[in-house]
Amino acid sequence: MKNSAPSGSDNCDAFSSLTPAQAEEMAQSLLAWHQPMLREMPWRETRDPYRIWVAEVMLHQTQARTVVPYFERFVRTFPTVQALSDASLDDVLKLWAGLGYYARARNLHAAARLIVEKHGGAIPPAKRDLLALPGIGPYTAGAILSIAYGQDEPVVDGNIIRVLCRAFDVTEDPSRPLVRRFLWQLAGDLLPRGRAGDFNQALMDLGASICTPRSPQCGSCPWRGFCRAYRQGNQDERPLRPARRLKPHYDIAVGVIEKDGCVLIARRPAKGLLGGLWEFPGGKIEAGETAEQALSREVWEELGIEVTAANPFMVVEHAYTHFKVTLHVMRCRYRAGTPQCRACDDWRWEQTDKLGNYAFPAANQRIIAALQADRGAIGTNQTEQSPPPS
């Protein structure tokens, strides 16, 4: 190979000297390694494009072992594109709750309705049609086409980026568009014609099980003899990672507003952060505000009612991928006004024991659990890590 990574030109073809014979040798060694090591996952037992689509959407930014129970519940509840299309977004989000990246669920639901409307409920086998659907990009389209339809389409995800950057000693940041195009070209050059689905899954599994982000098991890697980074001893330095930024932190005032044995909940706007999920009203504490002042202001701006923060209830420390929050949860007295949707899509007075029927973010689930178990005591501080909302 003449170059291990792009260095400024826009012509990606100039950077690859992988011969067909080399590509074939690498592909066959990977397939031979993978055959007896197939991971037992429910989506590996089918060629149904719907199930493969659901699995690939769930697997985006989420580990397979986390996805399995969600996938099984999802396809049991919505076994076809038509069933998913017929469902309400509330029902879809409720089933998705806890998996994170909620935009994936909203896009999946919207795409199902388009597939029913434009394609008679059948997932289209054409790349152009797939890319026109919400939430489907080149990776998801490539996975569906190669695994479900047997088409010779490459895929490039985070695991595959890591494998390729090590195998070909890519010395530049793979988030750069030029470098990303180069990696897609490499993935396509390596693809064994007629076995794209098997190869793509093998490459994903190689990154997930052997060529891991830390402490890769190079001694067990079928590409050890081909890997330039391994030969040079710099595999831990690939792929190149940009400097990490400190996560911002936000203090949030949250109100458990009680009236006639019920609590007030609001549904977030469909678009934006945690879109379509239900929550206890509140918002960010601005500079110079107390939590009580922020809560009164936020509830008025969001719902047009007046409340008085009565008693601190609990504090929830919650970490997402890109930021952290501290929820200062207070029990509140309802004072005046009729709730209205000023900055939400819906609102409801609901009994505490019925809150499980709604899709709430993970941090709010902690509040629900405390309310249902509590008889007036203050909850304890806890910290947890969850997938990012979107």
Secondary structure by P-SEA (a helix, b strand, c coil): cccccccccccccccccccaaaaaaaaaaaaaaaccccccccccccccaaaaaaaaaaacccccccaaaaaaaaaaacccaaaaaaccaaaaaaaacccccaaaaaaaaaaaaaaaacccccccccaaaaaacccccaaaaaaaaaaccccbbbbbcaaaaaaaaaaaccccccccaaaaaaaaaaaaaacccccaaaaaaaaaaaaaccccccccccccccccccccccccccccccccccccccbbbbbbbbbbcccccbbbbbbcccccccccccccccccccccccaaaaaaaaaaacccbbbbbccccbbbbbbcccbbbbbbbbbbbbcccccccccccccccccccccccccccaaaaaaaaaaaaccbbbbbbbbbcccccc
